[in-house]
């Protein structure tokens, strides 16, 4: 009896792990964002960092986002700490909201070495497909506590006109 309980426990554990990995893979597929160093990124050189995983040529980071829609608007919230509101470029292109910018590295003013460097720095681009037509010229954006919020009013859709077609 105890062997069956152990097998059932292991099977339940394995199913839970598989479900967790599946969920993480699905949600991370759109949130995983590449950061490429630009001219203004100011990353330290590899020899100044003891972190074996530090790659100055580019890193990846999770930029989690939420999208909400009601009858009059689409709201997108994107978690991206460490920027100023002027660091963002926000466009609507071919039915997609595109948020891009550059996160710059800020050096400590003291002498020393970086032991761990895990934050992502550089230029990034994140896209959110829009399921409805919006009015980008009326959009509003705000940035507070590391969260960018973009509100896009929906384009007014005329009510379909009723047209009768006579069969001859």
NORPETA-V64380 format. One line per field, one symbol per residue. psi: psi as a letter, one per 30 degrees, with the letter a starting at -180 (. if undefined). Layout:
psi=???
//
This chain:
psi=eeeeeeeeeeeeeeeeeeeeeeeeeeefeffkkkkkkaegehkllefgkfjfgkjffkllljiklkkkkafflkkkkkjilgllfffkkkljkhgkkkklakkkkjkkfllalkekjflkkaklkkkjkkflkliffglkkljkhgkkkkkjkkkkkkkkkkkkkkk.
//
